[in-house]
Amino acid sequence: MIKLTDLLNEEETFTATSKKSGETSVFKSKDSRDAAVKAGTHSKIDKDSEEDDKSKKEKPNMFSKDTGYDAPDSPKEEPKVEPTKLKYSKDGKMTQDSADSIEKELNAELGVSGMTDINLDTGTIEYFIDNDSEKAIFIGKEEGGKGIAVSFGDGGDEYKTFKNSKDAVAYAKELGKELKGGEAKEEPTKDSTKERAGNPKVNKVVRDKAKKLGVTPQKLGKEEYESRMSKAAVEALTDANFHSEARKLISVLEDNPDFAKDPNQDPNKPKDMFSDEYDEWRKTSVYGSTFYDSAEGTDDIAHSATGESGWDGIESLDAIAFDLKMNGSKKLAAKLQSIFEGATKRGFKNQSLKNLI
């Protein structure tokens, strides 16, 4: 029976240098090599050279992955987050790549799911911790200078400038730890407006969708932006089968309590849906509200919210409210979120299912 040690030693060789050619000759046995040296045709290689030559000819370990055999996996290292290199575009604004890198590096450092945005007016990176519109770190070009400015919100005592990205990002991390205020929560219950912070994943999807579609106050103006986001909120609730909550939201937006009622229970509702009487009645009911109408981008925003949340009406609405907060429309955001005030998510889901139309 062939032993494993025999296999491992089978290829062992012995070398000596040919005096005639100066090249290294390989012998299959020590005796053969020694005989050639004794005969004077070869000279023995010194020990260090022999070991070096042997290592060059040594075959891979049969248990190495290089030979096709299984070998223990080496410990896997966690992927490293590359240090952020802040860059400006030609117009002097921070680049999107810089914003993405800041988000990735600060999230890794702080253990949160913060989000970044670039202020369209100033070109400053805004990093929001826990998706909170008031927990923001600003990183941008120093006003009137060449340095990189880092601060809480609009500045104050925490406003500092730096000559390089490394120091600027290091300071941003310090500020982030202060803003974080203790252990990070996976899904914060409240934000600084004292309302629900929502689901960070859904918030990000909705915010990205709105920006991609150009549904922002910078492009549309505040009034049109708020109108479209309100319609998106109504559509999201409707798409998630939160019909009674959609009516309640319209009643708040229209300041008409009667719109919260189920119009199908109105004894004056005409039976013939194709009659002139029905058309006239519909105009006076909640169904006649323009908030039920779509505008460019509203359905896409709404469906991105319901799709990401799994048709959860509360998370969908909170995500739209979050975008409003990020753009300074906190009063409207509060109106949206107020329709779920004082009840649990489960309670509202059950209530909504009972009131399907």
C-alpha positions as MATLAB code, in Angstrom:
seq = 'MIKLTDLLNEEETFTATSKKSGETSVFKSKDSRDAAVKAGTHSKIDKDSEEDDKSKKEKPNMFSKDTGYDAPDSPKEEPKVEPTKLKYSKDGKMTQDSADSIEKELNAELGVSGMTDINLDTGTIEYFIDNDSEKAIFIGKEEGGKGIAVSFGDGGDEYKTFKNSKDAVAYAKELGKELKGGEAKEEPTKDSTKERAGNPKVNKVVRDKAKKLGVTPQKLGKEEYESRMSKAAVEALTDANFHSEARKLISVLEDNPDFAKDPNQDPNKPKDMFSDEYDEWRKTSVYGSTFYDSAEGTDDIAHSATGESGWDGIESLDAIAFDLKMNGSKKLAAKLQSIFEGATKRGFKNQSLKNLI';
ca = [
       0.000    0.000    0.000;
       1.351    3.437   -0.933;
       1.564    5.773    2.017;
       0.696    9.445    1.875;
       4.248   10.307    2.902;
       5.513    8.361   -0.084;
       3.372   10.472   -2.393;
       4.585   13.686   -0.835;
       8.273   12.644   -1.074;
       8.030   11.033   -4.513;
       9.218   14.112   -6.359;
      12.183   14.920   -4.081;
      15.298   15.726   -6.150;
      19.005   16.413   -5.589;
      21.094   18.947   -7.493;
      24.690   19.755   -8.361;
      26.388   22.203  -10.718;
      27.981   20.955  -13.932;
      31.592   22.139  -14.129;
      31.454   22.025  -17.912;
      28.249   24.037  -18.591;
      27.794   25.803  -15.270;
      24.132   24.719  -15.243;
      22.349   22.940  -12.425;
      21.786   19.237  -12.948;
      19.010   17.312  -11.206;
      19.599   13.798   -9.869;
      16.929   11.358   -8.775;
      18.890   10.154   -5.735;
      21.395   11.493   -3.295;
      23.820    8.670   -4.174;
      23.761    9.599   -7.869;
      24.426   13.229   -7.075;
      27.274   12.366   -4.679;
      28.825   10.041   -7.272;
      28.923   12.817   -9.867;
      30.515   15.195   -7.387;
      33.092   12.547   -6.429;
      33.883   11.934  -10.117;
      34.694   15.641  -10.503;
      32.138   16.386  -13.232;
      29.902   18.313  -10.870;
      30.331   20.408   -7.795;
      27.960   20.270   -4.866;
      25.709   23.294   -4.355;
      25.994   24.879   -0.926;
      23.107   24.310    1.445;
      21.480   27.740    1.071;
      21.546   27.568   -2.724;
      20.222   24.025   -2.665;
      17.303   24.953   -0.468;
      16.527   27.906   -2.714;
      16.666   25.729   -5.811;
      14.509   23.131   -4.146;
      11.870   25.702   -3.230;
      11.672   26.837   -6.844;
      11.018   23.310   -8.065;
       8.765   22.325   -5.190;
       5.280   21.418   -6.335;
       2.150   22.940   -4.751;
       0.723   21.257   -1.709;
      -1.864   18.720   -2.812;
      -4.284   20.262   -0.330;
      -3.948   23.740   -1.815;
      -6.798   25.224   -3.834;
      -4.295   25.670   -6.674;
      -4.177   21.891   -7.193;
      -7.923   21.469   -7.162;
      -8.076   20.004   -3.657;
     -10.098   21.583   -0.899;
      -8.239   23.683    1.610;
      -9.502   25.637    4.601;
     -10.812   29.035    3.630;
      -8.776   31.958    4.830;
     -10.610   34.353    7.149;
     -12.778   36.768    5.199;
     -12.217   40.418    5.789;
     -15.113   42.814    6.076;
     -15.348   45.092    3.031;
     -13.636   48.371    3.813;
     -15.330   51.689    3.192;
     -13.032   53.793    1.061;
     -12.220   57.232    2.540;
     -14.313   59.942    0.955;
     -12.633   62.361   -1.412;
     -14.820   65.421   -1.623;
     -14.969   66.961   -5.068;
     -16.655   69.951   -6.673;
     -18.269   70.064  -10.081;
     -17.536   72.856  -12.543;
     -20.289   75.033  -11.064;
     -18.692   74.855   -7.610;
     -21.222   72.440   -6.156;
     -20.449   69.145   -4.460;
     -20.673   66.151   -6.790;
     -23.211   63.347   -6.394;
     -20.364   60.851   -6.013;
     -19.120   62.829   -3.014;
     -22.606   62.787   -1.483;
     -22.934   59.040   -2.010;
     -19.525   58.426   -0.434;
     -20.351   60.598    2.577;
     -23.586   58.696    3.111;
     -21.819   55.343    2.967;
     -18.915   56.345    5.227;
     -20.972   58.139    7.892;
     -23.575   55.374    7.999;
     -20.806   52.819    8.543;
     -19.208   54.941   11.258;
     -22.436   55.800   13.091;
     -24.355   52.572   12.562;
     -27.412   54.351   11.170;
     -29.306   54.558    7.891;
     -28.842   58.240    7.199;
     -29.447   59.871    3.830;
     -27.652   62.512    1.807;
     -28.969   65.135   -0.538;
     -27.387   68.006   -2.442;
     -28.958   71.404   -1.952;
     -29.807   72.568   -5.458;
     -29.230   76.222   -4.573;
     -25.987   76.083   -2.589;
     -24.508   72.813   -3.854;
     -23.928   71.711   -0.260;
     -24.152   68.072    0.819;
     -26.842   67.601    3.472;
     -26.557   64.427    5.523;
     -29.631   63.516    7.581;
     -29.247   61.141   10.530;
     -32.127   58.747   11.178;
     -33.999   60.441    8.314;
     -34.638   63.422   10.562;
     -34.931   66.754    8.746;
     -33.502   68.629   11.746;
     -30.580   66.286   12.383;
     -28.537   67.534    9.462;
     -24.830   67.958    8.820;
     -23.874   70.363    6.040;
     -20.689   69.836    4.024;
     -19.793   72.276    1.277;
     -17.504   74.941   -0.059;
     -16.365   77.583    2.399;
     -18.209   80.817    1.775;
     -15.773   83.268    0.257;
     -12.882   80.821    0.552;
     -11.360   77.642   -0.811;
     -11.775   75.404    2.216;
     -14.401   72.753    2.996;
     -17.018   73.897    5.505;
     -18.686   71.444    7.899;
     -21.452   72.316   10.362;
     -24.763   71.481   12.003;
     -27.577   72.914    9.916;
     -26.888   76.574    9.199;
     -23.750   76.700   11.317;
     -23.029   78.418   14.607;
     -20.238   77.494   16.987;
     -19.874   74.124   15.297;
     -19.041   75.702   11.910;
     -15.466   74.828   10.924;
     -13.472   74.812    7.716;
     -10.800   72.386    6.574;
      -8.166   72.248    3.859;
      -8.658   68.589    2.945;
     -11.332   65.908    2.701;
      -9.836   63.678    5.399;
     -10.102   66.301    8.150;
     -13.508   67.516    6.966;
     -15.014   64.016    7.004;
     -13.410   63.258   10.387;
     -15.127   66.325   11.849;
     -18.419   65.349   10.198;
     -18.165   62.032   12.031;
     -17.680   63.850   15.342;
     -20.767   65.950   14.716;
     -22.668   62.838   13.677;
     -21.910   61.130   16.972;
     -23.216   64.170   18.847;
     -26.366   64.342   16.747;
     -26.946   60.636   17.026;
     -27.386   61.045   20.764;
     -26.942   57.527   22.041;
     -27.544   54.164   20.465;
     -28.959   54.161   16.981;
     -32.439   52.786   16.566;
     -33.324   50.655   13.591;
     -36.581   52.496   13.022;
     -36.962   55.666   15.115;
     -40.489   56.148   16.382;
     -40.411   59.951   16.360;
     -38.350   62.581   14.596;
     -37.599   66.142   15.682;
     -41.041   67.319   14.527;
     -42.526   64.899   17.111;
     -44.136   62.909   14.336;
     -43.357   59.427   13.030;
     -39.995   59.201   11.300;
     -41.230   56.421    9.036;
     -39.354   53.523    7.511;
     -35.901   54.693    6.303;
     -35.908   52.314    3.320;
     -39.301   53.500    2.094;
     -38.349   57.128    2.761;
     -35.262   56.819    0.593;
     -37.098   55.162   -2.300;
     -39.759   57.876   -2.337;
     -37.238   60.683   -2.030;
     -35.128   59.312   -4.856;
     -38.213   58.867   -7.043;
     -39.436   62.427   -6.425;
     -36.014   63.877   -7.227;
     -35.707   61.765  -10.370;
     -39.113   62.933  -11.591;
     -38.351   66.551  -10.766;
     -41.112   66.815   -8.176;
     -39.249   69.304   -6.014;
     -39.990   72.871   -4.882;
     -36.852   74.022   -6.694;
     -38.244   72.913  -10.053;
     -41.975   73.327   -9.542;
     -42.286   76.026   -6.919;
     -43.540   75.345   -3.402;
     -47.278   75.503   -4.188;
     -47.213   73.068   -7.119;
     -44.780   70.766   -5.292;
     -47.080   70.543   -2.257;
     -50.103   69.965   -4.491;
     -48.465   67.028   -6.254;
     -47.172   65.449   -3.059;
     -50.667   65.730   -1.526;
     -52.130   63.940   -4.529;
     -49.410   61.326   -4.258;
     -50.368   60.774   -0.618;
     -54.044   60.258   -1.492;
     -53.116   57.865   -4.300;
     -50.770   55.917   -1.999;
     -53.519   55.419    0.585;
     -55.974   54.400   -2.122;
     -53.488   51.989   -3.694;
     -52.876   50.426   -0.272;
     -56.656   49.991    0.245;
     -56.724   52.643    2.989;
     -59.818   54.188    1.433;
     -61.352   55.656    4.575;
     -57.969   57.209    5.477;
     -57.690   58.677    1.975;
     -61.046   60.391    2.485;
     -59.972   61.578    5.915;
     -56.835   63.097    4.436;
     -58.842   64.893    1.766;
     -61.208   66.215    4.420;
     -58.213   67.676    6.274;
     -56.669   69.136    3.122;
     -60.015   70.549    1.932;
     -61.036   71.582    5.459;
     -64.357   69.808    4.936;
     -65.226   67.232    7.658;
     -68.060   65.806    5.540;
     -65.540   64.491    3.027;
     -64.336   61.959    5.598;
     -67.719   60.189    5.425;
     -68.361   57.295    3.082;
     -70.247   58.812    0.137;
     -71.766   55.444   -0.671;
     -73.789   55.707    2.520;
     -75.342   59.010    1.454;
     -79.127   58.461    1.089;
     -79.182   61.164   -1.591;
     -76.762   59.333   -3.838;
     -78.425   58.677   -7.233;
     -78.629   55.014   -8.159;
     -77.868   55.510  -11.829;
     -74.130   56.191  -12.114;
     -74.518   57.310  -15.712;
     -77.193   59.908  -15.078;
     -76.813   63.685  -14.993;
     -78.039   63.625  -11.424;
     -75.141   61.375  -10.432;
     -72.635   63.729  -12.077;
     -74.053   66.670  -10.152;
     -74.057   64.719   -6.882;
     -70.486   63.526   -7.448;
     -69.229   67.100   -7.743;
     -70.445   67.847   -4.220;
     -68.999   64.682   -2.684;
     -65.426   63.767   -1.791;
     -65.184   62.037   -5.168;
     -65.228   65.472   -6.770;
     -62.051   66.556   -4.982;
     -59.099   67.400   -7.198;
     -56.876   65.524   -4.741;
     -58.170   62.320   -6.313;
     -56.823   63.525   -9.666;
     -53.368   62.576  -10.884;
     -50.654   65.009  -11.887;
     -47.326   64.330  -13.540;
     -45.284   62.054  -11.281;
     -47.865   61.637   -8.521;
     -48.852   58.055   -9.304;
     -45.224   56.987   -9.742;
     -44.282   58.441   -6.365;
     -47.294   56.874   -4.675;
     -46.705   53.432   -6.154;
     -43.002   53.504   -5.288;
     -44.074   54.065   -1.683;
     -46.673   51.305   -1.576;
     -44.470   48.869   -3.469;
     -41.484   49.334   -1.157;
     -43.611   49.235    2.011;
     -45.605   46.181    0.972;
     -48.779   48.268    0.630;
     -48.508   49.599    4.157;
     -50.585   52.777    4.187;
     -48.863   54.331    7.189;
     -45.304   53.792    5.973;
     -46.274   55.002    2.504;
     -47.808   58.188    3.858;
     -44.904   58.767    6.248;
     -42.420   58.496    3.363;
     -44.237   61.203    1.408;
     -44.394   63.324    4.547;
     -40.667   62.804    5.006;
     -39.932   64.269    1.579;
     -42.104   67.250    2.444;
     -40.142   67.791    5.673;
     -36.848   67.597    3.821;
     -38.064   70.364    1.517;
     -39.312   72.636    4.276;
     -43.044   71.820    4.052;
     -43.342   70.669    7.662;
     -46.872   71.991    8.229;
     -48.249   70.015    5.302;
     -46.296   66.943    6.413;
     -47.889   67.245    9.860;
     -51.351   67.357    8.273;
     -50.653   64.176    6.361;
     -49.380   62.306    9.385;
     -52.151   63.573   11.666;
     -54.731   61.242   10.110;
     -53.077   58.275   11.831;
     -52.671   60.015   15.161;
     -53.301   57.997   18.302;
     -53.563   54.524   16.862;
     -51.244   51.589   16.273;
     -50.216   50.385   12.854;
     -52.026   47.090   13.363;
     -55.191   48.856   14.482;
     -55.237   51.011   11.401;
     -54.629   48.099    9.096;
     -57.588   46.238   10.561;
     -59.755   49.321   10.511;
     -58.849   49.976    6.902;
     -59.697   46.455    5.836;
     -63.113   46.744    7.423;
     -63.829   49.937    5.559;
     -62.844   48.888    2.060;
     -65.064   50.330   -0.654;
];
